[in-house]
Structures are given as C-alpha cells and as structure tokens.
Amino acid sequence: NDLDVETLSSLEAALEDFPGCAVIISHDRFFLDRIATHILSFEGDSHVEWFEGNFEDYEKDKKRRLGEDAVLPKRIKYKKFARG
C-alpha cells in the first residue's frame, strides 16, 4: 500500500492496459478514483453494494442513497461469531 510515486504510476499504467479483471483492495482513494471502473462495497450490516463507476462517483451515490453522514468514518463494532 505504501508505494513510491514512480511505482504507483507504473502500476496504474499497467492496470489501465490490462485487458482482464483485477480485484484491487486499497485505502488510497485517489488511486481507486483513477483506476476503478466498478466497485464492490461492503456497507453496514452485511450489505454488499455493486456500483459501476469510479470511487468519487460511488461516494456521491452513497451520499444520495444513505445521507451525508454515510461517507464519514465510523468505528466498526465487531460481533462475536456464533457457531451451531
């Protein structure tokens, strides 16, 4: 996740030219905004959202769907996994 500028630029160029599908996991919003064409987002209580577009467009859509506070950082509350 902590790449120097030259390596990050090379990675972006390689991903833009890649003809297939790549799953990218990153906290770098600017990087995601430049390379993402679709986003699979895990939102809230086990809800998964499929979005076609870049990260900036996804955030606008999330605000529209869930309100302005939806894009603010929140502390995750872990639930104990129950078996059986």
Gaussian input, Z-matrix of N, CA and C with variables (Angstrom, degrees):
# hf/3-21g

backbone

0 1
 N
 C     1     B1
 C     2     B2     1     A1
 N     3     B3     2     A2     1     D1
 C     4     B4     3     A3     2     D2
 C     5     B5     4     A4     3     D3
 N     6     B6     5     A5     4     D4
 C     7     B7     6     A6     5     D5
 C     8     B8     7     A7     6     D6
 N     9     B9     8     A8     7     D7
 C    10    B10     9     A9     8     D8
 C    11    B11    10    A10     9     D9
 N    12    B12    11    A11    10    D10
 C    13    B13    12    A12    11    D11
 C    14    B14    13    A13    12    D12
 N    15    B15    14    A14    13    D13
 C    16    B16    15    A15    14    D14
 C    17    B17    16    A16    15    D15
 N    18    B18    17    A17    16    D16
 C    19    B19    18    A18    17    D17
 C    20    B20    19    A19    18    D18
 N    21    B21    20    A20    19    D19
 C    22    B22    21    A21    20    D20
 C    23    B23    22    A22    21    D21
 N    24    B24    23    A23    22    D22
 C    25    B25    24    A24    23    D23
 C    26    B26    25    A25    24    D24
 N    27    B27    26    A26    25    D25
 C    28    B28    27    A27    26    D26
 C    29    B29    28    A28    27    D27
 N    30    B30    29    A29    28    D28
 C    31    B31    30    A30    29    D29
 C    32    B32    31    A31    30    D30
 N    33    B33    32    A32    31    D31
 C    34    B34    33    A33    32    D32
 C    35    B35    34    A34    33    D33
 N    36    B36    35    A35    34    D34
 C    37    B37    36    A36    35    D35
 C    38    B38    37    A37    36    D36
 N    39    B39    38    A38    37    D37
 C    40    B40    39    A39    38    D38
 C    41    B41    40    A40    39    D39
 N    42    B42    41    A41    40    D40
 C    43    B43    42    A42    41    D41
 C    44    B44    43    A43    42    D42
 N    45    B45    44    A44    43    D43
 C    46    B46    45    A45    44    D44
 C    47    B47    46    A46    45    D45
 N    48    B48    47    A47    46    D46
 C    49    B49    48    A48    47    D47
 C    50    B50    49    A49    48    D48
 N    51    B51    50    A50    49    D49
 C    52    B52    51    A51    50    D50
 C    53    B53    52    A52    51    D51
 N    54    B54    53    A53    52    D52
 C    55    B55    54    A54    53    D53
 C    56    B56    55    A55    54    D54
 N    57    B57    56    A56    55    D55
 C    58    B58    57    A57    56    D56
 C    59    B59    58    A58    57    D57
 N    60    B60    59    A59    58    D58
 C    61    B61    60    A60    59    D59
 C    62    B62    61    A61    60    D60
 N    63    B63    62    A62    61    D61
 C    64    B64    63    A63    62    D62
 C    65    B65    64    A64    63    D63
 N    66    B66    65    A65    64    D64
 C    67    B67    66    A66    65    D65
 C    68    B68    67    A67    66    D66
 N    69    B69    68    A68    67    D67
 C    70    B70    69    A69    68    D68
 C    71    B71    70    A70    69    D69
 N    72    B72    71    A71    70    D70
 C    73    B73    72    A72    71    D71
 C    74    B74    73    A73    72    D72
 N    75    B75    74    A74    73    D73
 C    76    B76    75    A75    74    D74
 C    77    B77    76    A76    75    D75
 N    78    B78    77    A77    76    D76
 C    79    B79    78    A78    77    D77
 C    80    B80    79    A79    78    D78
 N    81    B81    80    A80    79    D79
 C    82    B82    81    A81    80    D80
 C    83    B83    82    A82    81    D81
 N    84    B84    83    A83    82    D82
 C    85    B85    84    A84    83    D83
 C    86    B86    85    A85    84    D84
 N    87    B87    86    A86    85    D85
 C    88    B88    87    A87    86    D86
 C    89    B89    88    A88    87    D87
 N    90    B90    89    A89    88    D88
 C    91    B91    90    A90    89    D89
 C    92    B92    91    A91    90    D90
 N    93    B93    92    A92    91    D91
 C    94    B94    93    A93    92    D92
 C    95    B95    94    A94    93    D93
 N    96    B96    95    A95    94    D94
 C    97    B97    96    A96    95    D95
 C    98    B98    97    A97    96    D96
 N    99    B99    98    A98    97    D97
 C   100   B100    99    A99    98    D98
 C   101   B101   100   A100    99    D99
 N   102   B102   101   A101   100   D100
 C   103   B103   102   A102   101   D101
 C   104   B104   103   A103   102   D102
 N   105   B105   104   A104   103   D103
 C   106   B106   105   A105   104   D104
 C   107   B107   106   A106   105   D105
 N   108   B108   107   A107   106   D106
 C   109   B109   108   A108   107   D107
 C   110   B110   109   A109   108   D108
 N   111   B111   110   A110   109   D109
 C   112   B112   111   A111   110   D110
 C   113   B113   112   A112   111   D111
 N   114   B114   113   A113   112   D112
 C   115   B115   114   A114   113   D113
 C   116   B116   115   A115   114   D114
 N   117   B117   116   A116   115   D115
 C   118   B118   117   A117   116   D116
 C   119   B119   118   A118   117   D117
 N   120   B120   119   A119   118   D118
 C   121   B121   120   A120   119   D119
 C   122   B122   121   A121   120   D120
 N   123   B123   122   A122   121   D121
 C   124   B124   123   A123   122   D122
 C   125   B125   124   A124   123   D123
 N   126   B126   125   A125   124   D124
 C   127   B127   126   A126   125   D125
 C   128   B128   127   A127   126   D126
 N   129   B129   128   A128   127   D127
 C   130   B130   129   A129   128   D128
 C   131   B131   130   A130   129   D129
 N   132   B132   131   A131   130   D130
 C   133   B133   132   A132   131   D131
 C   134   B134   133   A133   132   D132
 N   135   B135   134   A134   133   D133
 C   136   B136   135   A135   134   D134
 C   137   B137   136   A136   135   D135
 N   138   B138   137   A137   136   D136
 C   139   B139   138   A138   137   D137
 C   140   B140   139   A139   138   D138
 N   141   B141   140   A140   139   D139
 C   142   B142   141   A141   140   D140
 C   143   B143   142   A142   141   D141
 N   144   B144   143   A143   142   D142
 C   145   B145   144   A144   143   D143
 C   146   B146   145   A145   144   D144
 N   147   B147   146   A146   145   D145
 C   148   B148   147   A147   146   D146
 C   149   B149   148   A148   147   D147
 N   150   B150   149   A149   148   D148
 C   151   B151   150   A150   149   D149
 C   152   B152   151   A151   150   D150
 N   153   B153   152   A152   151   D151
 C   154   B154   153   A153   152   D152
 C   155   B155   154   A154   153   D153
 N   156   B156   155   A155   154   D154
 C   157   B157   156   A156   155   D155
 C   158   B158   157   A157   156   D156
 N   159   B159   158   A158   157   D157
 C   160   B160   159   A159   158   D158
 C   161   B161   160   A160   159   D159
 N   162   B162   161   A161   160   D160
 C   163   B163   162   A162   161   D161
 C   164   B164   163   A163   162   D162
 N   165   B165   164   A164   163   D163
 C   166   B166   165   A165   164   D164
 C   167   B167   166   A166   165   D165
 N   168   B168   167   A167   166   D166
 C   169   B169   168   A168   167   D167
 C   170   B170   169   A169   168   D168
 N   171   B171   170   A170   169   D169
 C   172   B172   171   A171   170   D170
 C   173   B173   172   A172   171   D171
 N   174   B174   173   A173   172   D172
 C   175   B175   174   A174   173   D173
 C   176   B176   175   A175   174   D174
 N   177   B177   176   A176   175   D175
 C   178   B178   177   A177   176   D176
 C   179   B179   178   A178   177   D177
 N   180   B180   179   A179   178   D178
 C   181   B181   180   A180   179   D179
 C   182   B182   181   A181   180   D180
 N   183   B183   182   A182   181   D181
 C   184   B184   183   A183   182   D182
 C   185   B185   184   A184   183   D183
 N   186   B186   185   A185   184   D184
 C   187   B187   186   A186   185   D185
 C   188   B188   187   A187   186   D186
 N   189   B189   188   A188   187   D187
 C   190   B190   189   A189   188   D188
 C   191   B191   190   A190   189   D189
 N   192   B192   191   A191   190   D190
 C   193   B193   192   A192   191   D191
 C   194   B194   193   A193   192   D192
 N   195   B195   194   A194   193   D193
 C   196   B196   195   A195   194   D194
 C   197   B197   196   A196   195   D195
 N   198   B198   197   A197   196   D196
 C   199   B199   198   A198   197   D197
 C   200   B200   199   A199   198   D198
 N   201   B201   200   A200   199   D199
 C   202   B202   201   A201   200   D200
 C   203   B203   202   A202   201   D201
 N   204   B204   203   A203   202   D202
 C   205   B205   204   A204   203   D203
 C   206   B206   205   A205   204   D204
 N   207   B207   206   A206   205   D205
 C   208   B208   207   A207   206   D206
 C   209   B209   208   A208   207   D207
 N   210   B210   209   A209   208   D208
 C   211   B211   210   A210   209   D209
 C   212   B212   211   A211   210   D210
 N   213   B213   212   A212   211   D211
 C   214   B214   213   A213   212   D212
 C   215   B215   214   A214   213   D213
 N   216   B216   215   A215   214   D214
 C   217   B217   216   A216   215   D215
 C   218   B218   217   A217   216   D216
 N   219   B219   218   A218   217   D217
 C   220   B220   219   A219   218   D218
 C   221   B221   220   A220   219   D219
 N   222   B222   221   A221   220   D220
 C   223   B223   222   A222   221   D221
 C   224   B224   223   A223   222   D222
 N   225   B225   224   A224   223   D223
 C   226   B226   225   A225   224   D224
 C   227   B227   226   A226   225   D225
 N   228   B228   227   A227   226   D226
 C   229   B229   228   A228   227   D227
 C   230   B230   229   A229   228   D228
 N   231   B231   230   A230   229   D229
 C   232   B232   231   A231   230   D230
 C   233   B233   232   A232   231   D231
 N   234   B234   233   A233   232   D232
 C   235   B235   234   A234   233   D233
 C   236   B236   235   A235   234   D234
 N   237   B237   236   A236   235   D235
 C   238   B238   237   A237   236   D236
 C   239   B239   238   A238   237   D237
 N   240   B240   239   A239   238   D238
 C   241   B241   240   A240   239   D239
 C   242   B242   241   A241   240   D240
 N   243   B243   242   A242   241   D241
 C   244   B244   243   A243   242   D242
 C   245   B245   244   A244   243   D243
 N   246   B246   245   A245   244   D244
 C   247   B247   246   A246   245   D245
 C   248   B248   247   A247   246   D246
 N   249   B249   248   A248   247   D247
 C   250   B250   249   A249   248   D248
 C   251   B251   250   A250   249   D249

   B1=1.4470
   B2=1.5222
   B3=1.2984
   B4=1.4632
   B5=1.5207
   B6=1.3237
   B7=1.4587
   B8=1.5182
   B9=1.3312
   B10=1.4587
   B11=1.5304
   B12=1.3112
   B13=1.4642
   B14=1.5234
   B15=1.3200
   B16=1.4641
   B17=1.5329
   B18=1.3286
   B19=1.4627
   B20=1.5200
   B21=1.3253
   B22=1.4601
   B23=1.5262
   B24=1.3197
   B25=1.4706
   B26=1.5241
   B27=1.3207
   B28=1.4689
   B29=1.5228
   B30=1.3202
   B31=1.4644
   B32=1.5242
   B33=1.3284
   B34=1.4692
   B35=1.5220
   B36=1.3230
   B37=1.4674
   B38=1.5245
   B39=1.3214
   B40=1.4632
   B41=1.5253
   B42=1.3175
   B43=1.4675
   B44=1.5247
   B45=1.3282
   B46=1.4669
   B47=1.5211
   B48=1.3330
   B49=1.4644
   B50=1.5264
   B51=1.3285
   B52=1.4608
   B53=1.5282
   B54=1.3389
   B55=1.4640
   B56=1.5296
   B57=1.3114
   B58=1.4627
   B59=1.5149
   B60=1.2977
   B61=1.4630
   B62=1.5240
   B63=1.3164
   B64=1.4621
   B65=1.5217
   B66=1.3090
   B67=1.4628
   B68=1.5235
   B69=1.3236
   B70=1.4613
   B71=1.5230
   B72=1.3125
   B73=1.4568
   B74=1.5242
   B75=1.3295
   B76=1.4581
   B77=1.5236
   B78=1.3169
   B79=1.4585
   B80=1.5294
   B81=1.3258
   B82=1.4657
   B83=1.5313
   B84=1.3165
   B85=1.4668
   B86=1.5230
   B87=1.3188
   B88=1.4657
   B89=1.5273
   B90=1.3186
   B91=1.4616
   B92=1.5269
   B93=1.3284
   B94=1.4667
   B95=1.5211
   B96=1.3099
   B97=1.4637
   B98=1.5275
   B99=1.3191
   B100=1.4624
   B101=1.5231
   B102=1.3389
   B103=1.4661
   B104=1.5250
   B105=1.3258
   B106=1.4732
   B107=1.5277
   B108=1.3145
   B109=1.4675
   B110=1.5238
   B111=1.3344
   B112=1.4616
   B113=1.5264
   B114=1.3246
   B115=1.4628
   B116=1.5206
   B117=1.3284
   B118=1.4571
   B119=1.5184
   B120=1.3225
   B121=1.4576
   B122=1.5263
   B123=1.3246
   B124=1.4523
   B125=1.5236
   B126=1.3339
   B127=1.4623
   B128=1.5274
   B129=1.2951
   B130=1.4525
   B131=1.5145
   B132=1.3144
   B133=1.4573
   B134=1.5318
   B135=1.3164
   B136=1.4715
   B137=1.5209
   B138=1.3172
   B139=1.4630
   B140=1.5273
   B141=1.3346
   B142=1.4641
   B143=1.5206
   B144=1.3230
   B145=1.4663
   B146=1.5260
   B147=1.3360
   B148=1.4684
   B149=1.5180
   B150=1.3305
   B151=1.4577
   B152=1.5194
   B153=1.3222
   B154=1.4630
   B155=1.5191
   B156=1.3258
   B157=1.4538
   B158=1.5137
   B159=1.3316
   B160=1.4632
   B161=1.5312
   B162=1.3315
   B163=1.4585
   B164=1.5266
   B165=1.3137
   B166=1.4706
   B167=1.5306
   B168=1.3319
   B169=1.4665
   B170=1.5245
   B171=1.3329
   B172=1.4664
   B173=1.5317
   B174=1.3188
   B175=1.4683
   B176=1.5298
   B177=1.3276
   B178=1.4647
   B179=1.5243
   B180=1.3347
   B181=1.4616
   B182=1.5267
   B183=1.3108
   B184=1.4680
   B185=1.5273
   B186=1.3341
   B187=1.4707
   B188=1.5225
   B189=1.3289
   B190=1.4656
   B191=1.5346
   B192=1.3282
   B193=1.4611
   B194=1.5200
   B195=1.3484
   B196=1.4579
   B197=1.5244
   B198=1.3332
   B199=1.4570
   B200=1.5191
   B201=1.3219
   B202=1.4687
   B203=1.5296
   B204=1.3285
   B205=1.4644
   B206=1.5251
   B207=1.3164
   B208=1.4690
   B209=1.5224
   B210=1.3192
   B211=1.4669
   B212=1.5323
   B213=1.3281
   B214=1.4617
   B215=1.5268
   B216=1.3255
   B217=1.4712
   B218=1.5240
   B219=1.3162
   B220=1.4671
   B221=1.5213
   B222=1.3074
   B223=1.4575
   B224=1.5250
   B225=1.3193
   B226=1.4594
   B227=1.5210
   B228=1.3159
   B229=1.4578
   B230=1.5220
   B231=1.3084
   B232=1.4579
   B233=1.5197
   B234=1.3129
   B235=1.4583
   B236=1.5174
   B237=1.3015
   B238=1.4484
   B239=1.5212
   B240=1.3179
   B241=1.4563
   B242=1.5195
   B243=1.3316
   B244=1.4657
   B245=1.5230
   B246=1.2951
   B247=1.4708
   B248=1.5199
   B249=1.3379
   B250=1.4480
   B251=1.4303
   A1=112.97
   A2=117.18
   A3=119.92
   A4=109.62
   A5=115.78
   A6=121.41
   A7=110.33
   A8=115.67
   A9=118.53
   A10=108.47
   A11=116.96
   A12=122.77
   A13=111.85
   A14=117.38
   A15=120.90
   A16=111.43
   A17=116.88
   A18=120.92
   A19=110.69
   A20=117.07
   A21=121.06
   A22=110.94
   A23=117.26
   A24=121.15
   A25=111.24
   A26=116.84
   A27=120.85
   A28=110.92
   A29=116.58
   A30=120.99
   A31=110.77
   A32=117.01
   A33=121.03
   A34=111.03
   A35=117.03
   A36=121.15
   A37=110.75
   A38=117.01
   A39=120.79
   A40=110.83
   A41=117.31
   A42=120.39
   A43=111.58
   A44=117.30
   A45=120.34
   A46=111.51
   A47=117.18
   A48=121.71
   A49=113.03
   A50=117.70
   A51=121.78
   A52=109.76
   A53=118.23
   A54=120.74
   A55=114.00
   A56=117.65
   A57=120.59
   A58=113.08
   A59=114.00
   A60=122.62
   A61=108.85
   A62=116.88
   A63=121.38
   A64=108.45
   A65=116.59
   A66=121.49
   A67=106.71
   A68=115.86
   A69=121.99
   A70=108.49
   A71=116.26
   A72=121.57
   A73=106.34
   A74=116.18
   A75=119.59
   A76=110.46
   A77=115.98
   A78=120.95
   A79=110.74
   A80=117.03
   A81=122.60
   A82=109.75
   A83=116.45
   A84=121.62
   A85=112.38
   A86=117.70
   A87=120.80
   A88=110.53
   A89=116.60
   A90=121.84
   A91=109.86
   A92=117.09
   A93=120.82
   A94=111.30
   A95=116.72
   A96=120.35
   A97=111.08
   A98=116.89
   A99=120.92
   A100=113.00
   A101=118.53
   A102=118.51
   A103=115.13
   A104=118.28
   A105=119.88
   A106=111.65
   A107=115.24
   A108=121.61
   A109=110.25
   A110=116.46
   A111=123.77
   A112=107.50
   A113=116.33
   A114=120.35
   A115=108.93
   A116=115.24
   A117=122.81
   A118=105.24
   A119=116.11
   A120=120.97
   A121=110.64
   A122=115.39
   A123=121.04
   A124=106.68
   A125=115.37
   A126=121.45
   A127=110.37
   A128=115.43
   A129=120.04
   A130=114.69
   A131=115.09
   A132=122.59
   A133=111.21
   A134=116.40
   A135=123.88
   A136=114.28
   A137=118.22
   A138=121.27
   A139=108.74
   A140=115.84
   A141=121.38
   A142=107.93
   A143=116.49
   A144=122.66
   A145=109.42
   A146=116.78
   A147=123.02
   A148=107.10
   A149=117.35
   A150=121.00
   A151=109.64
   A152=116.62
   A153=121.45
   A154=108.49
   A155=116.59
   A156=121.98
   A157=110.13
   A158=115.81
   A159=119.29
   A160=110.52
   A161=116.48
   A162=120.44
   A163=112.37
   A164=117.28
   A165=120.55
   A166=110.42
   A167=116.35
   A168=120.20
   A169=111.41
   A170=116.27
   A171=120.55
   A172=110.61
   A173=117.17
   A174=120.09
   A175=111.40
   A176=117.65
   A177=120.69
   A178=110.44
   A179=116.09
   A180=120.88
   A181=110.98
   A182=117.15
   A183=121.25
   A184=110.69
   A185=117.05
   A186=120.60
   A187=111.00
   A188=116.29
   A189=121.20
   A190=110.53
   A191=116.94
   A192=121.42
   A193=113.21
   A194=116.98
   A195=120.96
   A196=114.93
   A197=117.90
   A198=120.71
   A199=112.27
   A200=115.35
   A201=122.23
   A202=113.06
   A203=117.42
   A204=120.52
   A205=113.21
   A206=117.46
   A207=121.01
   A208=112.87
   A209=118.12
   A210=120.27
   A211=112.77
   A212=117.13
   A213=120.05
   A214=109.76
   A215=117.92
   A216=120.05
   A217=110.91
   A218=114.98
   A219=120.77
   A220=108.93
   A221=115.32
   A222=119.99
   A223=107.82
   A224=115.53
   A225=120.85
   A226=109.51
   A227=116.06
   A228=121.16
   A229=107.60
   A230=115.24
   A231=119.99
   A232=110.02
   A233=114.83
   A234=120.93
   A235=107.97
   A236=115.87
   A237=120.46
   A238=109.04
   A239=116.28
   A240=121.98
   A241=108.85
   A242=115.98
   A243=120.64
   A244=109.58
   A245=116.25
   A246=121.07
   A247=109.65
   A248=112.66
   A249=121.29
   A250=117.56
   D1=-23.96
   D2=-178.46
   D3=-103.49
   D4=80.82
   D5=-178.73
   D6=-100.32
   D7=146.81
   D8=174.68
   D9=-71.41
   D10=164.69
   D11=-173.58
   D12=-58.93
   D13=-42.52
   D14=-178.47
   D15=-64.51
   D16=-44.24
   D17=179.47
   D18=-66.63
   D19=-41.25
   D20=178.60
   D21=-62.61
   D22=-41.50
   D23=177.35
   D24=-63.29
   D25=-41.11
   D26=177.96
   D27=-64.56
   D28=-41.28
   D29=178.38
   D30=-63.15
   D31=-45.01
   D32=177.93
   D33=-58.75
   D34=-45.94
   D35=-179.51
   D36=-62.73
   D37=-42.36
   D38=179.58
   D39=-64.62
   D40=-41.17
   D41=179.64
   D42=-68.48
   D43=-37.36
   D44=178.30
   D45=-64.49
   D46=-33.69
   D47=-179.45
   D48=-87.96
   D49=-11.40
   D50=-176.91
   D51=-70.08
   D52=125.02
   D53=-175.23
   D54=-80.17
   D55=-10.32
   D56=-175.40
   D57=-101.78
   D58=-158.23
   D59=-179.11
   D60=-104.31
   D61=140.11
   D62=176.49
   D63=-134.28
   D64=137.07
   D65=175.43
   D66=-97.57
   D67=118.94
   D68=-177.04
   D69=-113.88
   D70=128.55
   D71=175.09
   D72=-118.70
   D73=118.70
   D74=-176.43
   D75=-154.59
   D76=150.15
   D77=172.16
   D78=-95.34
   D79=-1.67
   D80=-179.04
   D81=-82.80
   D82=97.71
   D83=-175.78
   D84=-63.17
   D85=-36.67
   D86=-179.52
   D87=-67.37
   D88=-40.60
   D89=176.52
   D90=-62.06
   D91=-47.90
   D92=179.08
   D93=-62.03
   D94=-38.24
   D95=-179.13
   D96=-64.19
   D97=-33.66
   D98=-178.45
   D99=-80.21
   D100=-32.15
   D101=-173.31
   D102=-110.15
   D103=-20.87
   D104=-174.98
   D105=-74.22
   D106=135.85
   D107=172.44
   D108=-114.06
   D109=-19.64
   D110=177.10
   D111=-144.92
   D112=148.06
   D113=-179.76
   D114=-130.89
   D115=132.32
   D116=172.60
   D117=-109.33
   D118=108.20
   D119=-172.75
   D120=-113.69
   D121=132.73
   D122=175.79
   D123=-95.25
   D124=107.54
   D125=-172.98
   D126=-112.96
   D127=130.67
   D128=170.79
   D129=59.50
   D130=-139.91
   D131=-171.73
   D132=-84.00
   D133=79.34
   D134=176.04
   D135=66.16
   D136=21.33
   D137=176.82
   D138=-92.58
   D139=132.15
   D140=177.70
   D141=-114.02
   D142=128.57
   D143=-177.94
   D144=-114.98
   D145=127.80
   D146=174.72
   D147=-99.84
   D148=126.42
   D149=-177.23
   D150=-132.62
   D151=133.28
   D152=175.37
   D153=-97.29
   D154=115.22
   D155=-178.88
   D156=145.84
   D157=-178.04
   D158=-179.40
   D159=-89.19
   D160=-178.35
   D161=-173.54
   D162=-66.61
   D163=-40.03
   D164=179.79
   D165=-61.05
   D166=-43.83
   D167=178.38
   D168=-65.82
   D169=-37.13
   D170=177.31
   D171=-61.73
   D172=-44.90
   D173=-179.82
   D174=-63.22
   D175=-39.84
   D176=176.64
   D177=-61.88
   D178=-43.14
   D179=179.10
   D180=-65.15
   D181=-40.03
   D182=179.40
   D183=-63.82
   D184=-41.60
   D185=176.19
   D186=-61.99
   D187=-41.79
   D188=179.82
   D189=-63.99
   D190=-42.88
   D191=-177.04
   D192=-75.15
   D193=-40.87
   D194=-169.06
   D195=-117.09
   D196=-4.54
   D197=-179.65
   D198=99.58
   D199=163.23
   D200=-175.68
   D201=-57.68
   D202=-36.86
   D203=-176.90
   D204=-71.44
   D205=-12.65
   D206=-175.83
   D207=-63.65
   D208=-26.75
   D209=-177.34
   D210=-95.27
   D211=-0.95
   D212=177.33
   D213=-76.41
   D214=144.85
   D215=178.87
   D216=-62.02
   D217=141.99
   D218=178.45
   D219=-134.58
   D220=144.94
   D221=175.78
   D222=-75.64
   D223=132.85
   D224=-179.27
   D225=-82.00
   D226=134.70
   D227=174.96
   D228=-101.92
   D229=115.29
   D230=-178.68
   D231=-80.04
   D232=140.86
   D233=176.99
   D234=-108.47
   D235=138.71
   D236=178.20
   D237=-68.07
   D238=135.73
   D239=-179.37
   D240=-77.68
   D241=123.99
   D242=179.79
   D243=-97.62
   D244=129.76
   D245=177.97
   D246=-103.28
   D247=145.36
   D248=168.68
   D249=73.95

